[in-house]
């Protein structure tokens, strides 16, 4: 089975998750999402599959989160998704997509459910 991972090679959880996928013998498409490789439609689809709203998938500790005042509750989901696309560092990682579902690799072992 082909598995896609939104990956940040500098993140230990992302590296651990990638290792689990490879150890399970799956083909992996590595998406370097920090380089803008995720579209608004793809992110919206991921959010639907995760049954999450954008704020739940955001890294709230990032400097840009505070600078853009993304905690403002008047911002709608579309505004938040656009901010995540423009500043992909805001997207929680890693995210794994397979034909069996989508999971966030926190902890990395959680992706085993969809492999």
PyMOL commands that set and color helices and strands:
alter all, ss='L'
color gray80, all
select helices_A, chain A and resi 12-23+33-35+40-50+54-57+63-67+77-86+88-90+108-114
alter helices_A, ss='H'
color red, helices_A
select strands_A, chain A and resi 2-6+27-31+95-98+101-104
alter strands_A, ss='S'
color yellow, strands_A
deselect
rebuild
show_as cartoon
